[in-house]
Amino acid sequence: MDFESKIISRQIGDILYASGLTIGTAESCTGGRISEAIIAIPGSSDYYKGGIVAYTDEVKERILGVPHEILEEYTAVSEEVARQMVLGTINTIDVDFAIASTGYAGPGGGTKDNPVGTIWLAYGNKEEVRTFKLTEDFGRDINLAIATNKAIRLMLDFLKDLDIKSE
């Protein structure tokens, strides 16, 4: 993990630890890398409850509660599914915040509408879920590194926007 990711993860941890709030993850294409970034910080068990690697539509439906109709209509690589993954994580793991990722990291798997490099990130809480779409293809390893770093940076910005105070 790069130095910047550790700094961002530390800042997320500081905010969550001080406030007594919790976070979880639901990852498809990133396969646990976002979780890895969060738990790299000693003491993360105080605020990180866990993550679900929902690599298949079946897991997205059964574990995270993503409606089958949404997967059918929009496909797994969509803003709508990423949003549902955040909400499903909040409900399934019982956390205050969640981060989710779904996409085509490569080298294969893309479509005309969603080429390789298309990765949807979602993050937020029960009241607000924000999304971000990555669209560049730099090769699998770099796509995954960029998605992981961007996801935690967006989550940090969200927490700062909320101006959470410690309990």
Secondary structure, 3 states (H helix, E strand, C coil): CCHHHHHHHHHHHHHHHHHCCCEEEEECCCCCHHHHHHHCCCCHHHCEEEEEECCCHHHHHHCCCCCHHHHHHHCCCCHHHHHHHHHHHHHHHCCCEEEEEEECCCCCCCCCCCCCCCEEEEEECCCCEEEEEECCCCCHHHHHHHHHHHHHHHHHHHHHHHCCCCC
